[in-house]
Amino acid sequence: MTGSAASSQVGAALGAHAFATLGPAGVVAVRQFVAAAVLLPTVRPNLRRFTWAQWWPILLLGLVFATMNLSLYTAIDRIGLGLAVTLEFLGPLAVALAGSRSRLDLLCAAGACVGVYVLVLPGPASDYLGVGLGLLAAACWAAYILLNRLVGTRLPGLQAPAAATLVSTLLSLPVAATLLAQGRLAGTAILYAIGAGILSSVVPYAADLVALRTVPARFFGVFMSIHPVLAALAGLILLGQHLAPHEWLGIAIVVSTNALAVQTASTGKARAAVCGWSNRRSPGLRQRHGRC
């Protein structure tokens, strides 16, 4: 999960170098073609044998791939890598806290909201379109986690992300055709975009699918708090994007809040496992130990 996050943010920073020539939509299109060129020949999904129960989440996942990448890259172009990724992180956080009845989890959610407010500090000069695109990417990331976990149980190996990448590539064809007709798919920009495709698509798609087969979606969501920190560092080192003090403070609040959520999730899971074993072995323990 850590390697996936680092690869994704370095790839996003490389892609940002191509915005001036290709635009965010062009970088996303190249990124999808690179992912398809790597995953499809390697995985060779047998598309004809897919059932509808396998196809419908793949189609949705392909749409989520395209929408998530386009909204995030456009947000990066408008408000910077660190801020855009921190807003996008609200998606995994929502997955992590969805359905929780714990007061501590609700407090964590409130803390994350405070952190995002401090990060953005809304005002007349705020780029609300960029913020809105970051929030759209957040919704897509939440859907990505849930759909990836679903297709991971219905298809073996990497067949699901490979097929979903094919879907997102087809959606990107009009953009690629336009850039090709304008002669913009050349030079250094295309190399940056290809690097973004490998680091931000191929590596994370594969790594996340493998991780979500063994890691609960809730824990995966809270662990993704590492993304804003890595994004801020990638933006600083690779793009020269210096964050204001309130932006660093906002990121620190969000990350600290979710570190607490991770600890709570881990403790709760361990306690549930111990209590479940104890109750099966000796039902009377439930009466003697109230927490079980």
Phi and psi restraints in degrees (value plus and minus 20) as a CYANA .aco file:
   2 THR   PHI     -87.6   -47.6
   2 THR   PSI     -63.2   -23.2
   3 GLY   PHI     -83.2   -43.2
   3 GLY   PSI     -59.3   -19.3
   4 SER   PHI     -81.4   -41.4
   4 SER   PSI     -64.4   -24.4
   5 ALA   PHI     -84.8   -44.8
   5 ALA   PSI     -65.9   -25.9
   6 ALA   PHI     -83.2   -43.2
   6 ALA   PSI     -64.0   -24.0
   7 SER   PHI     -81.6   -41.6
   7 SER   PSI     -61.7   -21.7
   8 SER   PHI     -82.5   -42.5
   8 SER   PSI     -64.0   -24.0
   9 GLN   PHI     -94.1   -54.1
   9 GLN   PSI     -57.2   -17.2
  10 VAL   PHI     -83.9   -43.9
  10 VAL   PSI     -61.0   -21.0
  11 GLY   PHI     -83.0   -43.0
  11 GLY   PSI     -60.5   -20.5
  12 ALA   PHI     -82.6   -42.6
  12 ALA   PSI     -60.4   -20.4
  13 ALA   PHI     -84.9   -44.9
  13 ALA   PSI     -60.0   -20.0
  14 LEU   PHI     -83.7   -43.7
  14 LEU   PSI     -63.1   -23.1
  15 GLY   PHI     -81.0   -41.0
  15 GLY   PSI     -54.3   -14.3
  16 ALA   PHI     -82.0   -42.0
  16 ALA   PSI     -47.4    -7.4
  17 HIS   PHI     -87.4   -47.4
  17 HIS   PSI     -38.7     1.3
  18 ALA   PHI    -118.8   -78.8
  18 ALA   PSI     -19.7    20.3
  19 PHE   PHI     -80.7   -40.7
  19 PHE   PSI     -59.6   -19.6
  20 ALA   PHI     -82.2   -42.2
  20 ALA   PSI     -52.1   -12.1
  21 THR   PHI    -114.8   -74.8
  21 THR   PSI     -67.0   -27.0
  22 LEU   PHI    -118.4   -78.4
  22 LEU   PSI     -43.0    -3.0
  23 GLY   PHI      58.3    98.3
  23 GLY   PSI     139.2   179.2
  24 PRO   PHI     -76.5   -36.5
  24 PRO   PSI     -60.8   -20.8
  25 ALA   PHI     -84.6   -44.6
  25 ALA   PSI     -57.3   -17.3
  26 GLY   PHI     -87.4   -47.4
  26 GLY   PSI     -60.5   -20.5
  27 VAL   PHI     -83.4   -43.4
  27 VAL   PSI     -61.3   -21.3
  28 VAL   PHI     -83.0   -43.0
  28 VAL   PSI     -62.3   -22.3
  29 ALA   PHI     -81.4   -41.4
  29 ALA   PSI     -67.8   -27.8
  30 VAL   PHI     -81.6   -41.6
  30 VAL   PSI     -60.9   -20.9
  31 ARG   PHI     -79.0   -39.0
  31 ARG   PSI     -61.7   -21.7
  32 GLN   PHI     -87.7   -47.7
  32 GLN   PSI     -59.1   -19.1
  33 PHE   PHI     -85.1   -45.1
  33 PHE   PSI     -59.4   -19.4
  34 VAL   PHI     -84.0   -44.0
  34 VAL   PSI     -65.2   -25.2
  35 ALA   PHI     -80.8   -40.8
  35 ALA   PSI     -63.5   -23.5
  36 ALA   PHI     -86.1   -46.1
  36 ALA   PSI     -60.2   -20.2
  37 ALA   PHI     -84.7   -44.7
  37 ALA   PSI     -47.9    -7.9
  38 VAL   PHI    -109.0   -69.0
  38 VAL   PSI     -67.6   -27.6
  39 LEU   PHI     -94.8   -54.8
  39 LEU   PSI     -63.0   -23.0
  40 LEU   PHI     -84.1   -44.1
  40 LEU   PSI     -69.0   -29.0
  41 PRO   PHI     -87.3   -47.3
  41 PRO   PSI     -48.9    -8.9
  42 THR   PHI     -96.5   -56.5
  42 THR   PSI     -66.1   -26.1
  43 VAL   PHI    -106.3   -66.3
  43 VAL   PSI     -58.5   -18.5
  44 ARG   PHI      32.6    72.6
  44 ARG   PSI      42.3    82.3
  45 PRO   PHI     -85.9   -45.9
  45 PRO   PSI     117.4   157.4
  46 ASN   PHI    -106.2   -66.2
  46 ASN   PSI      65.4   105.4
  47 LEU   PHI     -83.4   -43.4
  47 LEU   PSI     -51.0   -11.0
  48 ARG   PHI     -88.3   -48.3
  48 ARG   PSI     -43.5    -3.5
  49 ARG   PHI    -112.4   -72.4
  49 ARG   PSI     -24.0    16.0
  50 PHE   PHI     -87.3   -47.3
  50 PHE   PSI     116.2   156.2
  51 THR   PHI    -107.2   -67.2
  51 THR   PSI     149.1   189.1
  52 TRP   PHI     -83.5   -43.5
  52 TRP   PSI     -54.1   -14.1
  53 ALA   PHI     -83.3   -43.3
  53 ALA   PSI     -44.6    -4.6
  54 GLN   PHI    -110.9   -70.9
  54 GLN   PSI     -52.6   -12.6
  55 TRP   PHI     -93.5   -53.5
  55 TRP   PSI     -61.9   -21.9
  56 TRP   PHI     -84.0   -44.0
  56 TRP   PSI     -60.5   -20.5
  57 PRO   PHI     -89.4   -49.4
  57 PRO   PSI     -47.9    -7.9
  58 ILE   PHI     -86.5   -46.5
  58 ILE   PSI     -63.5   -23.5
  59 LEU   PHI     -81.7   -41.7
  59 LEU   PSI     -63.5   -23.5
  60 LEU   PHI     -84.8   -44.8
  60 LEU   PSI     -59.8   -19.8
  61 LEU   PHI     -84.6   -44.6
  61 LEU   PSI     -59.2   -19.2
  62 GLY   PHI     -83.4   -43.4
  62 GLY   PSI     -61.1   -21.1
  63 LEU   PHI     -85.0   -45.0
  63 LEU   PSI     -59.6   -19.6
  64 VAL   PHI     -84.9   -44.9
  64 VAL   PSI     -62.7   -22.7
  65 PHE   PHI     -72.5   -32.5
  65 PHE   PSI     -73.1   -33.1
  66 ALA   PHI     -85.0   -45.0
  66 ALA   PSI     -65.9   -25.9
  67 THR   PHI     -87.9   -47.9
  67 THR   PSI     -62.7   -22.7
  68 MET   PHI     -82.8   -42.8
  68 MET   PSI     -65.6   -25.6
  69 ASN   PHI     -88.4   -48.4
  69 ASN   PSI     -62.6   -22.6
  70 LEU   PHI     -86.1   -46.1
  70 LEU   PSI     -65.2   -25.2
  71 SER   PHI     -86.5   -46.5
  71 SER   PSI     -60.2   -20.2
  72 LEU   PHI     -86.6   -46.6
  72 LEU   PSI     -66.5   -26.5
  73 TYR   PHI     -86.8   -46.8
  73 TYR   PSI     -55.3   -15.3
  74 THR   PHI     -87.5   -47.5
  74 THR   PSI     -58.3   -18.3
  75 ALA   PHI     -84.5   -44.5
  75 ALA   PSI     -61.3   -21.3
  76 ILE   PHI     -79.5   -39.5
  76 ILE   PSI     -61.0   -21.0
  77 ASP   PHI     -84.7   -44.7
  77 ASP   PSI     -48.3    -8.3
  78 ARG   PHI    -116.3   -76.3
  78 ARG   PSI     -59.1   -19.1
  79 ILE   PHI    -143.4  -103.4
  79 ILE   PSI     -20.0    20.0
  80 GLY   PHI      77.8   117.8
  80 GLY   PSI     138.2   178.2
  81 LEU   PHI     -87.7   -47.7
  81 LEU   PSI     -67.9   -27.9
  82 GLY   PHI     -81.9   -41.9
  82 GLY   PSI     -66.8   -26.8
  83 LEU   PHI     -87.9   -47.9
  83 LEU   PSI     -62.8   -22.8
  84 ALA   PHI     -82.0   -42.0
  84 ALA   PSI     -64.5   -24.5
  85 VAL   PHI     -91.4   -51.4
  85 VAL   PSI     -54.0   -14.0
  86 THR   PHI     -84.5   -44.5
  86 THR   PSI     -60.8   -20.8
  87 LEU   PHI     -85.2   -45.2
  87 LEU   PSI     -61.0   -21.0
  88 GLU   PHI     -81.9   -41.9
  88 GLU   PSI     -49.7    -9.7
  89 PHE   PHI     -84.8   -44.8
  89 PHE   PSI     -38.1     1.9
  90 LEU   PHI     -79.4   -39.4
  90 LEU   PSI     -43.4    -3.4
  91 GLY   PHI     -85.4   -45.4
  91 GLY   PSI     -77.2   -37.2
  92 PRO   PHI     -78.8   -38.8
  92 PRO   PSI     -55.6   -15.6
  93 LEU   PHI     -83.2   -43.2
  93 LEU   PSI     -60.3   -20.3
  94 ALA   PHI     -82.2   -42.2
  94 ALA   PSI     -60.1   -20.1
  95 VAL   PHI     -83.4   -43.4
  95 VAL   PSI     -60.7   -20.7
  96 ALA   PHI     -84.5   -44.5
  96 ALA   PSI     -57.1   -17.1
  97 LEU   PHI    -122.9   -82.9
  97 LEU   PSI     -21.4    18.6
  98 ALA   PHI     -82.3   -42.3
  98 ALA   PSI     111.0   151.0
  99 GLY   PHI      55.7    95.7
  99 GLY   PSI     -14.6    25.4
 100 SER   PHI     -94.7   -54.7
 100 SER   PSI     120.4   160.4
 101 ARG   PHI    -132.7   -92.7
 101 ARG   PSI     -16.3    23.7
 102 SER   PHI     -96.8   -56.8
 102 SER   PSI     116.4   156.4
 103 ARG   PHI     -83.8   -43.8
 103 ARG   PSI     -56.3   -16.3
 104 LEU   PHI     -85.7   -45.7
 104 LEU   PSI     -60.2   -20.2
 105 ASP   PHI     -85.4   -45.4
 105 ASP   PSI     -60.0   -20.0
 106 LEU   PHI     -84.5   -44.5
 106 LEU   PSI     -56.4   -16.4
 107 LEU   PHI     -85.8   -45.8
 107 LEU   PSI     -57.9   -17.9
 108 CYS   PHI     -82.5   -42.5
 108 CYS   PSI     -62.5   -22.5
 109 ALA   PHI     -82.1   -42.1
 109 ALA   PSI     -63.1   -23.1
 110 ALA   PHI     -83.9   -43.9
 110 ALA   PSI     -60.1   -20.1
 111 GLY   PHI     -82.4   -42.4
 111 GLY   PSI     -59.4   -19.4
 112 ALA   PHI     -84.7   -44.7
 112 ALA   PSI     -59.3   -19.3
 113 CYS   PHI     -83.2   -43.2
 113 CYS   PSI     -61.1   -21.1
 114 VAL   PHI     -82.3   -42.3
 114 VAL   PSI     -63.1   -23.1
 115 GLY   PHI     -80.4   -40.4
 115 GLY   PSI     -61.6   -21.6
 116 VAL   PHI     -87.0   -47.0
 116 VAL   PSI     -58.9   -18.9
 117 TYR   PHI     -82.1   -42.1
 117 TYR   PSI     -65.2   -25.2
 118 VAL   PHI     -83.1   -43.1
 118 VAL   PSI     -57.9   -17.9
 119 LEU   PHI     -83.0   -43.0
 119 LEU   PSI     -65.6   -25.6
 120 VAL   PHI    -104.4   -64.4
 120 VAL   PSI     -61.3   -21.3
 121 LEU   PHI      25.6    65.6
 121 LEU   PSI      49.8    89.8
 122 PRO   PHI     -74.6   -34.6
 122 PRO   PSI     118.5   158.5
 123 GLY   PHI    -184.4  -144.4
 123 GLY   PSI    -198.7  -158.7
 124 PRO   PHI     -78.3   -38.3
 124 PRO   PSI     -50.9   -10.9
 125 ALA   PHI    -109.3   -69.3
 125 ALA   PSI     -20.1    19.9
 126 SER   PHI     -88.9   -48.9
 126 SER   PSI     123.0   163.0
 127 ASP   PHI    -109.6   -69.6
 127 ASP   PSI      69.2   109.2
 128 TYR   PHI     -89.6   -49.6
 128 TYR   PSI     -49.6    -9.6
 129 LEU   PHI     -85.9   -45.9
 129 LEU   PSI     -63.2   -23.2
 130 GLY   PHI     -82.2   -42.2
 130 GLY   PSI     -61.9   -21.9
 131 VAL   PHI     -84.0   -44.0
 131 VAL   PSI     -62.0   -22.0
 132 GLY   PHI     -82.7   -42.7
 132 GLY   PSI     -59.7   -19.7
 133 LEU   PHI     -85.8   -45.8
 133 LEU   PSI     -56.9   -16.9
 134 GLY   PHI     -82.3   -42.3
 134 GLY   PSI     -58.6   -18.6
 135 LEU   PHI     -90.5   -50.5
 135 LEU   PSI     -55.1   -15.1
 136 LEU   PHI     -83.6   -43.6
 136 LEU   PSI     -61.4   -21.4
 137 ALA   PHI     -81.8   -41.8
 137 ALA   PSI     -53.9   -13.9
 138 ALA   PHI     -83.4   -43.4
 138 ALA   PSI     -65.4   -25.4
 139 ALA   PHI     -82.0   -42.0
 139 ALA   PSI     -59.4   -19.4
 140 CYS   PHI     -87.5   -47.5
 140 CYS   PSI     -56.5   -16.5
 141 TRP   PHI     -86.5   -46.5
 141 TRP   PSI     -57.8   -17.8
 142 ALA   PHI     -81.6   -41.6
 142 ALA   PSI     -64.8   -24.8
 143 ALA   PHI     -84.7   -44.7
 143 ALA   PSI     -56.5   -16.5
 144 TYR   PHI     -79.6   -39.6
 144 TYR   PSI     -63.9   -23.9
 145 ILE   PHI     -83.1   -43.1
 145 ILE   PSI     -68.5   -28.5
 146 LEU   PHI     -89.1   -49.1
 146 LEU   PSI     -61.9   -21.9
 147 LEU   PHI     -89.2   -49.2
 147 LEU   PSI     -58.4   -18.4
 148 ASN   PHI     -84.0   -44.0
 148 ASN   PSI     -59.3   -19.3
 149 ARG   PHI     -87.0   -47.0
 149 ARG   PSI     -56.9   -16.9
 150 LEU   PHI     -86.9   -46.9
 150 LEU   PSI     -71.2   -31.2
 151 VAL   PHI     -88.6   -48.6
 151 VAL   PSI     -45.1    -5.1
 152 GLY   PHI     -84.9   -44.9
 152 GLY   PSI     -44.8    -4.8
 153 THR   PHI    -109.3   -69.3
 153 THR   PSI     -33.0     7.0
 154 ARG   PHI    -126.2   -86.2
 154 ARG   PSI     -37.8     2.2
 155 LEU   PHI    -155.5  -115.5
 155 LEU   PSI     119.0   159.0
 156 PRO   PHI     -98.5   -58.5
 156 PRO   PSI     141.1   181.1
 157 GLY   PHI      39.5    79.5
 157 GLY   PSI    -160.8  -120.8
 158 LEU   PHI    -126.5   -86.5
 158 LEU   PSI       3.7    43.7
 159 GLN   PHI     -83.3   -43.3
 159 GLN   PSI     -58.5   -18.5
 160 ALA   PHI     -85.0   -45.0
 160 ALA   PSI     -73.4   -33.4
 161 PRO   PHI     -84.7   -44.7
 161 PRO   PSI     -50.2   -10.2
 162 ALA   PHI     -85.4   -45.4
 162 ALA   PSI     -65.5   -25.5
 163 ALA   PHI     -87.5   -47.5
 163 ALA   PSI     -59.2   -19.2
 164 ALA   PHI     -86.1   -46.1
 164 ALA   PSI     -54.4   -14.4
 165 THR   PHI     -85.6   -45.6
 165 THR   PSI     -56.3   -16.3
 166 LEU   PHI     -81.4   -41.4
 166 LEU   PSI     -62.6   -22.6
 167 VAL   PHI     -81.3   -41.3
 167 VAL   PSI     -67.8   -27.8
 168 SER   PHI     -86.3   -46.3
 168 SER   PSI     -51.4   -11.4
 169 THR   PHI     -86.4   -46.4
 169 THR   PSI     -61.6   -21.6
 170 LEU   PHI     -82.0   -42.0
 170 LEU   PSI     -56.4   -16.4
 171 LEU   PHI     -88.0   -48.0
 171 LEU   PSI     -44.8    -4.8
 172 SER   PHI    -110.3   -70.3
 172 SER   PSI     -23.2    16.8
 173 LEU   PHI     -77.8   -37.8
 173 LEU   PSI     -63.3   -23.3
 174 PRO   PHI     -79.8   -39.8
 174 PRO   PSI     -60.6   -20.6
 175 VAL   PHI     -85.0   -45.0
 175 VAL   PSI     -65.7   -25.7
 176 ALA   PHI     -83.0   -43.0
 176 ALA   PSI     -59.5   -19.5
 177 ALA   PHI     -84.7   -44.7
 177 ALA   PSI     -59.7   -19.7
 178 THR   PHI     -83.8   -43.8
 178 THR   PSI     -66.3   -26.3
 179 LEU   PHI     -83.8   -43.8
 179 LEU   PSI     -58.5   -18.5
 180 LEU   PHI     -85.3   -45.3
 180 LEU   PSI     -61.4   -21.4
 181 ALA   PHI     -85.7   -45.7
 181 ALA   PSI     -50.5   -10.5
 182 GLN   PHI    -106.8   -66.8
 182 GLN   PSI     -22.8    17.2
 183 GLY   PHI      50.4    90.4
 183 GLY   PSI       8.9    48.9
 184 ARG   PHI    -117.8   -77.8
 184 ARG   PSI     -27.3    12.7
 185 LEU   PHI    -107.4   -67.4
 185 LEU   PSI      46.8    86.8
 186 ALA   PHI    -179.3  -139.3
 186 ALA   PSI     151.0   191.0
 187 GLY   PHI      58.6    98.6
 187 GLY   PSI    -183.1  -143.1
 188 THR   PHI     -85.5   -45.5
 188 THR   PSI     -53.0   -13.0
 189 ALA   PHI     -78.2   -38.2
 189 ALA   PSI     -60.7   -20.7
 190 ILE   PHI     -87.2   -47.2
 190 ILE   PSI     -51.5   -11.5
 191 LEU   PHI     -88.4   -48.4
 191 LEU   PSI     -61.9   -21.9
 192 TYR   PHI     -80.6   -40.6
 192 TYR   PSI     -63.4   -23.4
 193 ALA   PHI     -85.6   -45.6
 193 ALA   PSI     -58.2   -18.2
 194 ILE   PHI     -84.8   -44.8
 194 ILE   PSI     -63.3   -23.3
 195 GLY   PHI     -79.0   -39.0
 195 GLY   PSI     -59.8   -19.8
 196 ALA   PHI     -83.4   -43.4
 196 ALA   PSI     -57.9   -17.9
 197 GLY   PHI     -83.3   -43.3
 197 GLY   PSI     -61.8   -21.8
 198 ILE   PHI     -90.8   -50.8
 198 ILE   PSI     -68.6   -28.6
 199 LEU   PHI     -98.1   -58.1
 199 LEU   PSI     -51.5   -11.5
 200 SER   PHI    -121.6   -81.6
 200 SER   PSI     -30.9     9.1
 201 SER   PHI    -137.4   -97.4
 201 SER   PSI     -82.6   -42.6
 202 VAL   PHI     -81.9   -41.9
 202 VAL   PSI     -73.0   -33.0
 203 VAL   PHI     -84.0   -44.0
 203 VAL   PSI     -71.9   -31.9
 204 PRO   PHI     -85.1   -45.1
 204 PRO   PSI     -60.1   -20.1
 205 TYR   PHI     -78.1   -38.1
 205 TYR   PSI     -66.1   -26.1
 206 ALA   PHI     -88.7   -48.7
 206 ALA   PSI     -66.9   -26.9
 207 ALA   PHI     -84.6   -44.6
 207 ALA   PSI     -61.7   -21.7
 208 ASP   PHI     -85.8   -45.8
 208 ASP   PSI     -59.7   -19.7
 209 LEU   PHI     -83.6   -43.6
 209 LEU   PSI     -63.5   -23.5
 210 VAL   PHI     -83.4   -43.4
 210 VAL   PSI     -63.0   -23.0
 211 ALA   PHI     -85.5   -45.5
 211 ALA   PSI     -61.6   -21.6
 212 LEU   PHI     -92.4   -52.4
 212 LEU   PSI     -29.2    10.8
 213 ARG   PHI     -96.4   -56.4
 213 ARG   PSI     -41.3    -1.3
 214 THR   PHI    -142.4  -102.4
 214 THR   PSI     -37.8     2.2
 215 VAL   PHI    -124.9   -84.9
 215 VAL   PSI     110.3   150.3
 216 PRO   PHI     -78.9   -38.9
 216 PRO   PSI     124.2   164.2
 217 ALA   PHI     -77.9   -37.9
 217 ALA   PSI     -54.6   -14.6
 218 ARG   PHI     -85.9   -45.9
 218 ARG   PSI     -65.7   -25.7
 219 PHE   PHI     -87.5   -47.5
 219 PHE   PSI     -58.9   -18.9
 220 PHE   PHI     -78.2   -38.2
 220 PHE   PSI     -61.8   -21.8
 221 GLY   PHI     -82.1   -42.1
 221 GLY   PSI     -66.2   -26.2
 222 VAL   PHI     -93.3   -53.3
 222 VAL   PSI     -50.8   -10.8
 223 PHE   PHI     -86.6   -46.6
 223 PHE   PSI     -44.0    -4.0
 224 MET   PHI     -89.2   -49.2
 224 MET   PSI     -17.2    22.8
 225 SER   PHI     -82.4   -42.4
 225 SER   PSI     -32.2     7.8
 226 ILE   PHI     -91.5   -51.5
 226 ILE   PSI     -42.0    -2.0
 227 HIS   PHI     -80.5   -40.5
 227 HIS   PSI     -67.5   -27.5
 228 PRO   PHI     -79.3   -39.3
 228 PRO   PSI     -58.8   -18.8
 229 VAL   PHI     -85.6   -45.6
 229 VAL   PSI     -67.4   -27.4
 230 LEU   PHI     -85.3   -45.3
 230 LEU   PSI     -55.5   -15.5
 231 ALA   PHI     -85.7   -45.7
 231 ALA   PSI     -63.2   -23.2
 232 ALA   PHI     -82.2   -42.2
 232 ALA   PSI     -61.5   -21.5
 233 LEU   PHI     -88.2   -48.2
 233 LEU   PSI     -60.9   -20.9
 234 ALA   PHI     -84.7   -44.7
 234 ALA   PSI     -61.0   -21.0
 235 GLY   PHI     -83.6   -43.6
 235 GLY   PSI     -58.0   -18.0
 236 LEU   PHI     -90.1   -50.1
 236 LEU   PSI     -67.5   -27.5
 237 ILE   PHI     -98.5   -58.5
 237 ILE   PSI     -62.6   -22.6
 238 LEU   PHI    -116.3   -76.3
 238 LEU   PSI     -42.6    -2.6
 239 LEU   PHI    -139.2   -99.2
 239 LEU   PSI     -28.2    11.8
 240 GLY   PHI      47.8    87.8
 240 GLY   PSI       7.2    47.2
 241 GLN   PHI    -109.9   -69.9
 241 GLN   PSI      84.7   124.7
 242 HIS   PHI    -108.6   -68.6
 242 HIS   PSI     107.6   147.6
 243 LEU   PHI    -106.7   -66.7
 243 LEU   PSI     126.4   166.4
 244 ALA   PHI     -93.6   -53.6
 244 ALA   PSI     139.9   179.9
 245 PRO   PHI     -75.4   -35.4
 245 PRO   PSI     -59.4   -19.4
 246 HIS   PHI     -88.2   -48.2
 246 HIS   PSI     -47.8    -7.8
 247 GLU   PHI     -91.8   -51.8
 247 GLU   PSI     -62.0   -22.0
 248 TRP   PHI     -82.2   -42.2
 248 TRP   PSI     -59.7   -19.7
 249 LEU   PHI     -83.6   -43.6
 249 LEU   PSI     -62.9   -22.9
 250 GLY   PHI     -81.9   -41.9
 250 GLY   PSI     -63.2   -23.2
 251 ILE   PHI     -82.8   -42.8
 251 ILE   PSI     -61.5   -21.5
 252 ALA   PHI     -82.3   -42.3
 252 ALA   PSI     -60.0   -20.0
 253 ILE   PHI     -85.0   -45.0
 253 ILE   PSI     -64.9   -24.9
 254 VAL   PHI     -82.5   -42.5
 254 VAL   PSI     -66.3   -26.3
 255 VAL   PHI     -86.4   -46.4
 255 VAL   PSI     -63.0   -23.0
 256 SER   PHI     -84.0   -44.0
 256 SER   PSI     -60.4   -20.4
 257 THR   PHI     -80.0   -40.0
 257 THR   PSI     -63.0   -23.0
 258 ASN   PHI     -99.3   -59.3
 258 ASN   PSI     -43.0    -3.0
 259 ALA   PHI     -83.0   -43.0
 259 ALA   PSI     -59.4   -19.4
 260 LEU   PHI     -85.4   -45.4
 260 LEU   PSI     -59.0   -19.0
 261 ALA   PHI     -84.8   -44.8
 261 ALA   PSI     -59.0   -19.0
 262 VAL   PHI     -80.9   -40.9
 262 VAL   PSI     -66.3   -26.3
 263 GLN   PHI     -81.8   -41.8
 263 GLN   PSI     -61.3   -21.3
 264 THR   PHI     -84.0   -44.0
 264 THR   PSI     -63.6   -23.6
 265 ALA   PHI     -83.4   -43.4
 265 ALA   PSI     -62.2   -22.2
 266 SER   PHI     -86.2   -46.2
 266 SER   PSI     -63.5   -23.5
 267 THR   PHI     -84.3   -44.3
 267 THR   PSI     -62.4   -22.4
 268 GLY   PHI     -84.8   -44.8
 268 GLY   PSI     -59.3   -19.3
 269 LYS   PHI     -85.9   -45.9
 269 LYS   PSI     -62.7   -22.7
 270 ALA   PHI     -84.9   -44.9
 270 ALA   PSI     -61.9   -21.9
 271 ARG   PHI     -84.8   -44.8
 271 ARG   PSI     -60.4   -20.4
 272 ALA   PHI     -83.4   -43.4
 272 ALA   PSI     -59.3   -19.3
 273 ALA   PHI     -85.3   -45.3
 273 ALA   PSI     -64.4   -24.4
 274 VAL   PHI     -84.9   -44.9
 274 VAL   PSI     -64.4   -24.4
 275 CYS   PHI     -86.3   -46.3
 275 CYS   PSI     -59.0   -19.0
 276 GLY   PHI     -83.0   -43.0
 276 GLY   PSI     -61.8   -21.8
 277 TRP   PHI     -85.2   -45.2
 277 TRP   PSI     -63.8   -23.8
 278 SER   PHI     -84.8   -44.8
 278 SER   PSI     -61.0   -21.0
 279 ASN   PHI     -89.0   -49.0
 279 ASN   PSI     -52.8   -12.8
 280 ARG   PHI     -90.8   -50.8
 280 ARG   PSI     -57.4   -17.4
 281 ARG   PHI     -95.6   -55.6
 281 ARG   PSI     -58.9   -18.9
 282 SER   PHI    -167.5  -127.5
 282 SER   PSI      73.4   113.4
 283 PRO   PHI     -75.4   -35.4
 283 PRO   PSI     -45.6    -5.6
 284 GLY   PHI     -86.6   -46.6
 284 GLY   PSI     -39.2     0.8
 285 LEU   PHI     -82.3   -42.3
 285 LEU   PSI     -49.0    -9.0
 286 ARG   PHI     -82.5   -42.5
 286 ARG   PSI     -55.1   -15.1
 287 GLN   PHI     -96.4   -56.4
 287 GLN   PSI     -52.0   -12.0
 288 ARG   PHI    -104.8   -64.8
 288 ARG   PSI     -43.5    -3.5
 289 HIS   PHI    -145.6  -105.6
 289 HIS   PSI      77.5   117.5
 290 GLY   PHI     -76.0   -36.0
 290 GLY   PSI     -55.9   -15.9
 291 ARG   PHI     -87.0   -47.0
 291 ARG   PSI     -46.3    -6.3
